[in-house]
Amino acid sequence: MARRPGKFLLTAASAALGAPLLAAVPAHAEDPAPTPATADVPAYAVTPLKFTVEVGGDGPGGTGEGAHRCVVDADLYRPAGADADHRVPAVLTTNGFGGSKNDAGTVGVAKSFAERGYAVLSYSGLGFGKSGCRITLDDPKTDGEAASELVGFLGGERAADDGTRADFITSDGEHDPRVGMIGGSYGGAVQLATASVDERVDALVPMITWNDLTYSLVPNNTDQTHGVTSGIPGAYKTQWTNGFYLLGQIQGLKELGTDPGRASVGCINFPEEMCRTKRMLDSGRFPAGETQESMDRIRAASPVSYLKRVKAPTLLIQGQKDTLFNLNEAVATYETLRDQGTPTRMIWQQSGHSGTGDDGQDGSYTNQRIAAWFDHYLRDDAEADTGPAFAYYRDWAEGEGAYATSDTFPVGKNRRLYLSGDGTLVGSRDEVRRGSREYRNWLLAPSSYSESSLLAAAGLDLLAPSDAKGTHLAYTSAPLPGPVEVVGAPKARLKVVSPKAEGTQGDQDVTGNLVLFAKVYDVAPDGSRTLVNRLVAPARVKDATRPFTVTLPAIAHRYEAGHRLEFVVAAGDAAYYGNRGIKPVTLTSTPSDTGTLDLPVV
């Protein structure tokens, strides 16, 4: 536990980017870097640069209402031999939340691409490191516009503050550089934000990032209108949100001496309206007007609101071990881009914010795919295969077969199980037994434990997941006759009876609505239970008098022969704010009317 405050939050994002990225991938046969690296001649030179950018106006560099200046701190990596007569494509990259261009992961990415003959411009995001202004959550109007000005530098449209120009970048036209972007988490969403305001960006590789921050921070896995976006806020993800909010404040405090504009009374390093949103979330209340305003503001800065403007080919890489930005977020982005005709691929690697991969196969495959993606789109290499539409890591497979692939998504066929009144999970309605079962939440404490989010990010050992007696309902299958591989998002269809919830639910403050948490365990023959990747599905029920569907976080998991599936509906979870007041809940089962669990089985 002897780590610098906040630094542990960067571990998973850096690991997901690879260390070092692309190290095992052969260099491109036609890398335009004619001077070889030797002990006396390095493969690249690094030049620190500053850029004063105009953001928040009427477009990149605009001076309209709301425009303000920020200083961006960057490093330019120039491959040996690159000049106006030997031009090279460029890669733009930035840090995850709480980091800077000097993070080991960010530096590793920059070095790896520079060694492959790419020019790299690595920079600290706004509000981080030595870059100025406040944190605006990768808003296209600020973070996207700032990155667009850096694209302009790579295209010769502008110089750095010291007059440095980049006259060695492959060009597709006047002020139009051949440039791709890569980064993880906070450095992932900014790519989509940039491409939404600047069509010059040629290829993206967003890793372990979000689609809709309202889902990431206040997830509701029911009442979803499209993708992961829901009509009402769900359960407040307290541990992750508080950890990152604190980390953002620490970044601001460190730079107050040189950038006093990062703080005001009661608000450090975030815009005032975001601090108000944080205070509302902490209050445990969701008043209708303020809540809608806050959710609209967060959503407007999220990819879900601007993906229609993203045309750059996009390789999405998301982590299975991730309770912050789960696989459903990548699916929502992937399906939007695919359906609008944007070239896109999706990889489910193992590493995410909540843990890293078990072996080198996880990173080796993704590194090869990234290298091919950029070689294809930035070097016009027709032989560089952009890969299948979908690939997913299987921790039960070995060696080069650890990744399964498909030319389509989703994969598998639906297998429906039924919730029986005796607490079993059965394969047909005929097997359902009549019965009613009840649970109730505790008043002032969470009754279930899935994880300690920040300790997981730190790579520390956690307690086993647990559910207190009387505060949950479990439905358990018979031992499986053979292995079952689930790849995708399970869905539960439920009908509950909760008079207390019916009496307090309403439109003026949805914190009176029923909240429950759905999840699926893998139960071994010895009775030990594994909550797959510690994922849970919070659901705030809009109307407890009507049936509703809960979409659980997607997984890629093999339930072995002899194991049992256990579907759990729980009253609370230690990583979230849950119900306000005690709300007993009853689930009733009959052969003609009972809850169901749908599993995507390959």
For each residue, the residues with C-beta under 8 A, 3 or more apart:
1: 458 460
2:
3: 7 8 458
4: 7
5: 250
6: 9 10 98 243 246 247 250
7: 3 4 10 11 98
8: 3 11 454 457 458 459
9: 6 97 98 243 244 247 454 457 458
10: 6 7 13 14 96 97 98 99 103 105
11: 7 8 14 15 457 458 459
12: 15 16 208 319 321 322 351 352 353 354 355 356 457 459
13: 10 16 17 96 97 99 105 184 185 186 187 208 353
14: 10 11 17 19 96 99 103 104 105 106 108 184
15: 11 12 18 19 105 351 356 357
16: 12 13 184 185 207 208 317 319 349 351 352 353 356
17: 13 14 21 105 106 108 109 182 183 184 207
18: 15 21 22 23 108 109 112 363 366 367
19: 14 15 104 105 108
20: 23 108 111 112
21: 17 18 108 109 112 113 367 370
22: 18 25 112 113 116 367 370 371
23: 18 20 112 367
24: 364 367 368
25: 22 116 367 368 371
26:
27: 31 115 116 117
28: 31 116 117 375 379 381
29:
30: 379 381
31: 27 28 79 88 116 117
32: 79 81 82 86 87 88 117
33: 36 43 79 80 81 82 86 88 117
34: 81 86
35: 41 80 81
36: 33 41 80
37: 41 42 43 80 115
38: 41
39:
40:
41: 35 36 37 38 80
42: 37 45 80
43: 33 37 79 80 114 115
44: 77 78 79 80 111 114 115
45: 42 77 78 80
46: 75 76 77 78
47: 75 76 78 164
48: 73 74 75
49: 74 75 76 160 161 162 164
50: 71 72 73 74 160 161 162
51: 71 72 74 123 149 150 153 160 161
52: 69 70 71 72 161
53: 61 69 70 71 72 145 146 149 150
54: 57 60 61 62 63 67 68 69 145 149
55: 60 67 68 69 70 126 133 141 142 143 145 146
56: 66 67 68 141 142 145
57: 54 61 62 63 64 65 66 67 145
58: 62 63 64 65 67
59: 62 145 197
60: 54 55 144 145 148 149 152 197 198
61: 53 54 57 145 148 149 152
62: 54 57 58 59 67 145
63: 54 57 58 67
64: 57 58 67
65: 57 58
66: 56 57 141
67: 54 55 56 57 58 62 63 64
68: 54 55 56 133
69: 52 53 54 55
70: 52 53 55 126 131 132 133 142 146
71: 50 51 52 53 130 131 132 161
72: 50 51 52 53 123 124 126 131 132 146 149 150
73: 48 50 100 101 123 124 129 130 131
74: 48 49 50 51 101 121 122 123 124 150 160
75: 46 47 48 49 101 110 121 122 123
76: 46 47 49 119 120 121 160 164 166
77: 44 45 46 110 111 113 114 119 120 121 122
78: 44 45 46 47 82 114 119 168
79: 31 32 33 43 44 82 88 114 115 117 118 119
80: 33 35 36 37 41 42 43 44 45
81: 32 33 34 35 86
82: 32 33 78 79 86 87 88 117 119 168
83: 86 87 167 168
84: 87 167 168
85:
86: 32 33 34 81 82 83 168
87: 32 82 83 84 168 169 170 171
88: 31 32 33 79 82 117 118 119 168 169 170
89: 118 119 169 170 177 178 179 180 374 378 379
90: 118 119 120 121 154 166 169 170 177 178 179 180 378
91: 110 113 118 119 120 121 179 180 181 182 374 378
92: 120 121 122 123 147 150 151 154 179 180 181 194 201
93: 106 109 110 113 120 121 122 123 181 182 183 187
94: 101 106 122 123 124 125 147 183 186 187 190
95: 98 99 100 101 103 106 124 125 128 129 183 186 187
96: 10 13 14 99 103 105 106 183 184 185 186 187
97: 9 10 13 128 185 186 244 247 248
98: 6 7 9 10 95 128 244 247 248 250 251
99: 10 13 14 95 96 103 105 106 124 128 129 186
100: 73 95 103 106 124 128 129 130 131
101: 73 74 75 94 95 106 107 110 122 123 124 129
102: 106 107 124 129
103: 10 14 95 96 99 100 106 107
104: 14 19 107 108
105: 10 13 14 15 17 19 96 99 108 109 184
106: 14 17 93 94 95 96 99 100 101 102 103 109 110 122 183 187
107: 101 102 103 104 110 111 122
108: 14 17 18 19 20 21 104 105 111 112
109: 17 18 21 93 105 106 112 113 120 122 182 183
110: 75 77 91 93 101 106 107 113 114 120 122
111: 20 44 77 107 108 114 115
112: 18 20 21 22 23 108 109 115 116
113: 21 22 77 91 93 109 110 116 118 120 182 374
114: 43 44 77 78 79 110 111 117 118 119 120
115: 27 37 43 44 79 111 112
116: 22 25 27 28 31 112 113 371
117: 27 28 31 32 33 79 82 88 114
118: 79 88 89 90 91 113 114 374 378
119: 76 77 78 79 82 88 89 90 91 114 154 166 168 169
120: 76 77 90 91 92 93 109 110 113 114
121: 74 75 76 77 90 91 92 93 150 153 154 166
122: 74 75 77 92 93 94 101 106 107 109 110
123: 51 72 73 74 75 92 93 94 101 131 147 150
124: 72 73 74 94 95 99 100 101 102 128 129 130 131
125: 94 95 128 129 131 135 138 143 186 187 190
126: 55 70 72 131 132 133 134 135 136 142 143 146
127: 131 132 133 134 135 136 248 251 252 262 269 270
128: 95 97 98 99 100 124 125 131 135 251
129: 73 95 99 100 101 102 124 125 251
130: 71 73 100 124 255
131: 70 71 72 73 100 123 124 125 126 127 128
132: 70 71 72 126 127 255 259 261 262
133: 55 68 70 126 127 136 142 259 261 262
134: 126 127 252 261 262 269 270 271
135: 125 126 127 128 248 251 252 269 270 274
136: 126 127 133 139 141 142 143 270 271 274 301
137: 143 213 274 298 301 302
138: 125 143 144 186 189 190 193 301
139: 136 142 143 144 193 300 301
140: 143 144 145 193 194 196 197 301 306
141: 55 56 66 136 144 145 197
142: 55 56 70 126 133 136 139 145 146
143: 55 125 126 136 137 138 139 140 146 147 190 193 194
144: 60 138 139 140 141 147 148 190 193 194 196 197 198
145: 53 54 55 56 57 59 60 61 62 140 141 142 148 149 197
146: 53 55 70 72 126 142 143 149 150
147: 92 94 123 143 144 150 151 181 190 193 194 198
148: 60 61 144 145 151 152 194 197 198
149: 51 53 54 60 61 72 145 146 152 153 158
150: 51 53 72 74 92 121 123 146 147 153 154
151: 92 147 148 154 155 177 179 194 198 200 201
152: 60 61 148 149 155 157 158 175
153: 51 121 149 150 156 157 158 159 160 165 166
154: 90 92 119 121 150 151 166 169 177 179
155: 151 152 169 171 174 175 176 177 179 200
156: 153 165 166 167 169 171 175 177
157: 152 153 175
158: 149 152 153
159: 153 162 163 164 165
160: 49 50 51 74 76 153 163 164 165
161: 49 50 51 52 71
162: 49 50 159
163: 159 160
164: 47 49 76 159 160
165: 153 156 159 160
166: 76 90 119 121 153 154 156 169 177
167: 83 84 156
168: 78 82 83 84 86 87 88 119
169: 87 88 89 90 119 154 155 156 166 177 178 179
170: 87 88 89 90 177 178 378
171: 87 155 156 174 176 177 178
172: 176 177 178 200 202
173: 176
174: 155 171
175: 152 155 156 157 200
176: 155 171 172 173 200
177: 89 90 151 154 155 156 166 169 170 171 172 200
178: 89 90 169 170 171 172 202 378
179: 89 90 91 92 151 154 155 169 200 201 202 378
180: 89 90 91 92 201 202 203 204 205 373 374 377 378
181: 91 92 93 147 190 191 194 195 201 203 204 205
182: 17 91 93 109 113 187 191 204 205 207 370 374
183: 17 93 94 95 96 106 109 186 187 188 190 191 205 206 207
184: 13 14 16 17 96 105 187 188 206 207 208 209
185: 13 16 96 97 188 189 207 208 209 325 353
186: 13 94 95 96 97 99 125 138 183 189 190 209
187: 13 93 94 95 96 106 125 182 183 184 190 191 207 209
188: 183 184 185 191 192 206 207 208 209 210
189: 138 185 186 192 193 206 209 210 302 303
190: 94 125 138 143 144 147 181 183 186 187 193 194
191: 181 182 183 187 188 194 195 201 204 205 206
192: 188 189 195 196 204 206 209 303 306 307 310 314 333
193: 138 139 140 143 144 147 189 190 196 197 301 303 306
194: 92 140 143 144 147 148 151 181 190 191 197 198 201
195: 181 191 192 198 199 201 204 309 310 311 312 314
196: 140 144 192 193 306 307 309 310
197: 59 60 140 141 144 145 148 193 194 309
198: 60 144 147 148 151 194 195 201
199: 195 311 312
200: 151 155 172 175 176 177 179
201: 92 151 179 180 181 191 194 195 198 204 312
202: 172 178 179 180 312 313 377 378
203: 180 181 312 313 314 315 373 374 377 378
204: 180 181 182 191 192 195 201 310 312 313 314 315
205: 180 181 182 183 191 314 315 317 370 373 374
206: 183 184 188 189 191 192 209 314 316 317 333
207: 16 17 182 183 184 185 187 188 316 317 318 319
208: 12 13 16 184 185 188 317 318 319 322 325 351 352 353
209: 184 185 186 187 188 189 192 206 318 325 329 330
210: 188 189 213 215 216 302 303 325 329
211: 215 227 228 302 303 304 329 330 332 333
212: 215 216 227 228 229 299 302 303 304 329 332
213: 137 210 216 217 298 299 301 302
214: 217 218 229 230 233 295 298 299 302
215: 210 211 212 218 219 220 228 229 230 234 328 329
216: 210 212 213 219 237 240 324 325 329
217: 213 214 236 237 240 241 281 298
218: 214 215 233 234 235 236 237 281 295
219: 215 216 228 234 235 237 537 538
220: 215 223 224 230 232 233 234 235 538 539 540
221: 224 230 234 518 537 538 539 550 551 552 553
222: 230 539 540 541 542 548 549 550 551
223: 220 230 231 232 540 541 542 548
224: 220 221 227 228 229 230 231 551
225: 229 230 231
226: 229 332
227: 211 212 224 304 328 331 332 333 335 336
228: 211 212 215 219 224 304 328 329 332
229: 212 214 215 224 225 226 299 304 332
230: 214 215 220 221 222 223 224 225 233 234
231: 223 224 225 542
232: 220 223 510 513 540 542
233: 214 218 220 230 236 286 291 295 510 540
234: 215 218 219 220 221 230 515 538 539 540
235: 218 219 220 515 517 538 539 540 573 576 577 578
236: 217 218 233 241 281 284 576 577
237: 216 217 218 219 240 241 324 453 575 576
238: 241 242 575 576 577
239: 242 243 452 453 454 575
240: 216 217 237 243 244 323 324 453 454 575
241: 217 236 237 238 244 245 278 281
242: 238 239 245 246
243: 6 9 239 240 246 247 453 454 457
244: 9 97 98 240 241 247 248
245: 241 242 248 249 270 278
246: 6 242 243 249 250
247: 6 9 97 98 243 244 250 251
248: 97 98 127 135 244 245 251 252 268 269 270
249: 245 246 252 253 268 269 270
250: 5 6 98 246 247 253 254
251: 98 127 128 129 135 247 248 254 255 269
252: 127 134 135 248 249 255 256 262 263 268 269 270
253: 249 250 256 263 268 269
254: 250 251
255: 130 132 251 252 258 259 262
256: 252 253 259 260 262 263
257: 260
258: 255
259: 132 133 255 256 262
260: 256 257 263
261: 132 133 134
262: 127 132 133 134 252 255 256 259 268 269
263: 252 253 256 260 267 268 269
264: 267 268 272
265:
266: 275
267: 263 264 270 271 272 274 275
268: 248 249 252 253 262 263 264
269: 127 134 135 248 249 251 252 253 262 263
270: 127 134 135 136 245 248 249 252 267 274 275 278
271: 134 136 267 274 275
272: 264 267 275 276
273: 276 277 294 297
274: 135 136 137 267 270 271 277 278 297
275: 266 267 270 271 272 278 279
276: 272 273 279 280 290 294
277: 273 274 280 281 294 297 298
278: 241 245 270 274 275 281 282
279: 275 276 282 283
280: 276 277 283 285 286 287 290 291 294
281: 217 218 236 241 277 278
282: 278 279
283: 279 280
284: 236 511 577 580
285: 280 509 511
286: 233 280 291 509 510 511
287: 280 290 291 508 509
288: 291 292 507 508 509 510
289: 292 293
290: 276 280 287 293 294
291: 233 280 286 287 288 294 295 510
292: 288 289 295 296
293: 289 290 296 297
294: 273 276 277 280 290 291 297 298
295: 214 218 233 291 292 298 299
296: 292 293 299 300
297: 273 274 277 293 294 300 301
298: 137 213 214 217 277 294 295 301 302
299: 212 213 214 229 295 296 302 304 305
300: 139 296 297 305
301: 136 137 138 139 140 193 213 297 298 305
302: 137 189 210 211 212 213 214 298 299 305
303: 189 192 193 210 211 212 306 307 310 333
304: 211 212 227 228 229 299 307 332 333 336
305: 299 300 301 302
306: 140 192 193 196 303 309 310
307: 192 196 303 304 310 333 336 337 340
308: 336 340
309: 195 196 197 306
310: 192 195 196 204 303 306 307 314 337 342
311: 195 199 342
312: 195 199 201 202 203 204 342
313: 202 203 204 342 343 344 373 377 386
314: 192 195 203 204 205 206 310 333 337 342 343 344 345
315: 203 204 205 344 345 346 347 369 370 373 386
316: 206 207 330 333 334 344 345 346 347
317: 16 205 206 207 208 330 346 347 349 366 369 370
318: 207 208 209 322 325 326 327 329 330 346 347 348 349 352
319: 12 16 207 208 322 325 327 348 349 350 351 352 353 354
320: 327 348 349 350 352 392 393 533 555 556
321: 12 350 351 352 353 354 355 356 533
322: 12 208 318 319 325 326 327 352 353 354 533
323: 240 326 353 354 450 451 453 456 533 534 535 536 575
324: 216 237 240 352 353 354 453
325: 185 208 209 210 216 318 319 322 329 330 352 353
326: 318 322 323 329 535 553 554
327: 318 319 320 322 330 331 348 489 553 554 555
328: 215 227 228 331 332 489 551 553 554
329: 209 210 211 212 215 216 228 318 325 326 332 333
330: 209 211 316 317 318 325 327 333 334 346 348
331: 227 327 328 334 335 346 409 489 554
332: 211 212 226 227 228 229 304 328 329 335 336
333: 192 206 211 227 303 304 307 314 316 329 330 336 337
334: 316 330 331 337 338 344 346 409
335: 227 331 332 338 339 409
336: 227 304 307 308 332 333 339 340
337: 307 310 314 333 334 340 342 344
338: 334 335 341 342 344 389 409
339: 335 336
340: 307 308 336 337
341: 338
342: 310 311 312 313 314 337 338
343: 313 314 386
344: 313 314 315 316 334 337 338
345: 314 315 316 369 373 386 387 388 389 390 391
346: 315 316 317 318 330 331 334 389 390 391 409
347: 315 316 317 318 365 366 369 390 391 392 403
348: 318 319 320 327 330 390 391 392 393 554 556
349: 16 317 318 319 320 352 357 362 363 365 366 393
350: 319 320 321 355 356 357 358 362 393 395
351: 12 15 16 208 319 321 355 356 357 362 363
352: 12 16 208 318 319 320 321 322 324 325 349 355
353: 12 13 16 185 208 319 321 322 323 324 325 456 457
354: 12 319 321 322 323 324 451 453 456 457 533 534
355: 12 321 350 351 352 456 459 533
356: 12 15 16 321 350 351 459
357: 15 349 350 351 360 361 362 363 393
358: 350 362 395
359: 362 402
360: 357 363 364
361: 357 364 365 393 399 400 402 403
362: 349 350 351 357 358 359 365 366 393 402
363: 18 349 351 357 360 366 367
364: 24 360 361 367 368
365: 347 349 361 362 368 369 391 393 402 403
366: 18 317 347 349 362 363 369 370
367: 18 21 22 23 24 25 363 364 370 371
368: 24 25 364 365 371 372
369: 315 317 345 347 365 366 372 373 387 391
370: 21 22 182 205 315 317 366 367 373 374
371: 22 25 116 367 368 374 375 384
372: 368 369 375 376 384 385 386 387
373: 180 203 205 313 315 345 369 370 376 377 384 386 387
374: 89 91 113 118 180 182 203 205 370 371 377 378 379
375: 28 371 372 378 379 381 384
376: 372 373 379 380 381 382 384 385 386
377: 180 202 203 313 373 374 386
378: 89 90 91 118 170 178 179 180 202 203 374 375
379: 28 30 89 374 375 376 384
380: 376
381: 28 30 375 376 384
382: 376
383:
384: 371 372 373 375 376 379 381
385: 372 376
386: 313 315 343 345 372 373 376 377
387: 345 369 372 373 391 405
388: 345 391 405 406 407
389: 338 345 346 406 407 408 409
390: 345 346 347 348 405 406 407 408 409 411
391: 345 346 347 348 365 369 387 388 403 404 405 406
392: 320 347 348 403 404 487 556
393: 320 348 349 350 357 361 362 365 402 403 556
394: 397 401 402 403 404 485 556 558
395: 350 358 402
396: 558 560
397: 394 401 402 403 404
398: 401 402
399: 361 402
400: 361
401: 394 397 398 404
402: 359 361 362 365 393 394 395 397 398 399
403: 347 361 365 391 392 393 394 397
404: 391 392 394 397 401 487 602
405: 387 388 390 391
406: 388 389 390 391 409 411
407: 388 389 390
408: 389 390 411
409: 331 334 335 338 346 389 390 406
410: 488 600
411: 390 406 408 487 488 600 602
412: 485 486 487 488 600 601 602
413: 600 601 602
414: 598 599 600 601
415: 484 598 599 600 601
416: 427 596 597 598 599
417: 425 426 427 477 565 567 596 597 598 599
418: 425 426 427 428 429 431 432 589 594 595 596 597
419: 425 432 475 567 587 589 594 595 596 597
420: 423 424 425 426 431 432 433 435 475 589 594
421: 432 433 434 435 436 437 588 589 590 594
422: 433 435
423: 420 437 473 474 475 476
424: 420 431 433 475 476 477 478
425: 417 418 419 420 475 476 477 565 566 567 597
426: 417 418 420 431 432 477
427: 416 417 418 431
428: 418 431 432
429: 418 432 591 592 594
430: 591
431: 418 420 424 426 427 428
432: 418 419 420 421 426 428 429 589 590 591 594
433: 420 421 422 424 589
434: 421 589 590 591
435: 420 421 422 588 589
436: 421 586 587 588 589
437: 421 423 473 586 587
438: 473 584 585 586 587
439: 470 471 472 473 569 570 571 584 585
440: 470 471 571 582 583 584 585
441: 447 471 571 572 578 579 582 583
442: 445 446 447 468 471 571 572 582
443: 581 582
444:
445: 442 572
446: 442 449 572 573 574 576 578
447: 441 442 467 468 471 472 570 571 572
448: 465 466 467 468 471 472 517 570 571 572 573 574
449: 446 463 465 466 573 574
450: 323 465 519 531 534 535 536 573 574 575
451: 323 354 455 456 462 465 534 574 575
452: 239 455 456 462 463 574 575
453: 237 239 240 243 323 324 354 456 457 575
454: 8 9 239 240 243 457 458
455: 451 452 458 460 462
456: 323 353 354 355 451 452 453 459 460 462 534
457: 8 9 11 12 243 353 354 453 454
458: 1 3 8 9 11 454 455
459: 8 11 12 355 356 456
460: 1 455 456
461:
462: 451 452 455 456 534
463: 449 452 466
464: 529
465: 448 449 450 451 521 529 531 534
466: 448 449 463
467: 447 448 471 472 474 568 570
468: 442 447 448 471 472
469:
470: 439 440
471: 439 440 441 442 447 448 467 468 570 571 572
472: 439 447 448 467 468 568 569 570 571
473: 423 437 438 439 568 569 587
474: 423 467 521 566 567 568
475: 419 420 423 424 425 566 567 568 597
476: 423 424 425 523 564 565 566 567
477: 417 424 425 426 480 564 565 566
478: 424 564
479: 525 561 562 563 564
480: 477 483 484 559 560 561 562 563 564 565
481: 561
482: 561
483: 480 558 559 560 561
484: 415 480 558 559 565 599 601
485: 394 412 556 557 558 559 601 602
486: 412 490 555 556 557 558 559 599 600 601 602
487: 392 404 411 412 554 555 556 600 601 602
488: 410 411 412 554 555 600
489: 327 328 331 551 552 553 554 555 600
490: 486 520 551 552 555 597 598 599 600
491: 549 550 551 552 597 598
492: 518 549 550 552 567 569 595 596 597 598
493: 547 548 549 595 596 598
494: 518 547 548 549 550 569 587 595
495: 546 547 548 587 588 593 595
496: 514 516 541 544 585 586 587
497: 544 585 586 587 588
498: 501 502 514 544 583 584 585 586
499: 502 503 584
500: 503 504 581 582 583 584
501: 498 504 505 512 513 514 541 544 583 585
502: 498 499 505 544 545
503: 499 500
504: 500 501 512 513 580 581 583
505: 501 502 510 512 513 514 541 542 543 544
506: 509 510 512 513
507: 288 510
508: 287 288
509: 285 286 287 288 506 512
510: 232 233 286 288 291 505 506 507 513 540 542
511: 284 285 286 580
512: 501 504 505 506 509 580 581
513: 232 501 504 505 506 510 540 541 542 544
514: 496 498 501 505 540 541 544 579 583 585
515: 234 235 538 539 540 541 572 578 579
516: 496 538 539 541 550 569 570 571 585
517: 235 448 536 537 538 539 569 570 571 572 573 576 578
518: 221 492 494 536 537 539 550 552 567 568 569 570
519: 450 531 535 536 537 552 567 568 570
520: 490 531 532 552 555 565 566 567 568 597
521: 465 474 529 530 531 532 565 566 567 568
522: 529 530 532 557 559 563 564 565 566
523: 476 527 528 529 530 563 564 565 566
524: 527 528 529 530 562 563
525: 479 562 563
526:
527: 523 524
528: 523 524
529: 464 465 521 522 523 524 566
530: 521 522 523 524
531: 450 465 519 520 521 534 535 536
532: 520 521 522 535 555 557
533: 320 321 322 323 354 355 553 555 557
534: 323 354 450 451 456 462 465 531
535: 323 326 450 519 531 532 552 553 555
536: 323 450 517 518 519 531 553 570 573 575
537: 219 221 517 518 519 550 551 552 553
538: 219 220 221 234 235 515 516 517 573 576 578
539: 220 221 222 234 235 515 516 517 518 548 550
540: 220 222 223 232 233 234 235 510 513 514 515
541: 222 223 496 501 505 513 514 515 516 544 548
542: 222 223 231 232 505 510 513 548
543: 505 546 548
544: 496 497 498 501 502 505 513 514 541
545: 502
546: 495 543
547: 493 494 495
548: 222 223 493 494 495 539 541 542 543
549: 222 491 492 493 494
550: 221 222 491 492 494 516 518 537 539
551: 221 222 224 328 489 490 491 537
552: 221 489 490 491 492 518 519 520 535 537 555
553: 221 326 327 328 489 533 535 536 537
554: 326 327 328 331 348 487 488 489
555: 320 327 486 487 488 489 490 520 532 533 535 552
556: 320 348 392 393 394 485 486 487
557: 485 486 522 532 533
558: 394 396 483 484 485 486
559: 480 483 484 485 486 522 563 564 565
560: 396 480 483 563
561: 479 480 481 482 483
562: 479 480 524 525
563: 479 480 522 523 524 525 559 560
564: 476 477 478 479 480 522 523 559
565: 417 425 476 477 480 484 520 521 522 523 559 599
566: 425 474 475 476 477 520 521 522 523 529
567: 417 419 425 474 475 476 492 518 519 520 521 597
568: 467 472 473 474 475 518 519 520 521
569: 439 472 473 492 494 516 517 518 585 587
570: 439 447 448 467 471 472 516 517 518 519 536 573
571: 439 440 441 442 447 448 471 472 516 517 578 579 583 585
572: 441 442 445 446 447 448 471 515 517 576 578 579
573: 235 446 448 449 450 517 536 538 570 576 578
574: 446 448 449 450 451 452
575: 237 238 239 240 323 450 451 452 453 536
576: 235 236 237 238 446 517 538 572 573
577: 235 236 238 284
578: 235 441 446 515 517 538 571 572 573
579: 441 514 515 571 572 582 583
580: 284 504 511 512
581: 443 500 504 512
582: 440 441 442 443 500 579
583: 440 441 498 500 501 504 514 571 579
584: 438 439 440 498 499 500
585: 438 439 440 496 497 498 501 514 516 569 571
586: 436 437 438 496 497 498
587: 419 436 437 438 473 494 495 496 497 569 595
588: 421 435 436 495 497 593 594
589: 418 419 420 421 432 433 434 435 436 593 594 595
590: 421 432 434 593 594
591: 429 430 432 434 594
592: 429
593: 495 588 589 590
594: 418 419 420 421 429 432 588 589 590 591
595: 418 419 492 493 494 495 587 589
596: 416 417 418 419 492 493
597: 416 417 418 419 425 475 490 491 492 520 567
598: 414 415 416 417 490 491 492 493
599: 414 415 416 417 484 486 490 565
600: 410 411 412 413 414 415 486 487 488 489 490
601: 412 413 414 415 484 485 486 487
602: 404 411 412 413 485 486 487
